[in-house]
Amino acid sequence: MDIVKNIFEIRKEKGITQEVIADALCVDTSVVSNIEKGKRELKVSELEIIANSLGVDLLYLITYPYVYEKKTKGEVEKTPKVTLQIELEDSVKADVIKLALGDRVLEIKNK
């Protein structure tokens, strides 16, 4: 994870100049250039300002190029449904199902 690299990539991708970020930070463009070159440490307090000037969420600066969706409080993740299809001889079907699933109630669809 290289936040400085991410900032540079997002800035270039969006066609935003160093000047725009410098104005948002109230610094000279040389400061932004030095940040991008690794010659100046990036302050934590500057991250939100930079994210806003790039028009992205702060989390995106960290996770770029991946986008993570924020879940609202109480939102439940849905359990995916899985379909398994196995072709077996009639003589072993019942034994394999019991072995794999135990005594659980099953809905078996014959095709």
ABEGO torsion letter per residue (X at the ends): XBAAAAAAAAAAAAGBBAAAAAAAAGBBAAAAAAAAAGABBBBAAAAAAAAAAAGBBAAAAAAOABBBBBBBBGBBBBBBBBBBBBBBBAAAAAAAAAAAAEABBBBBBBX
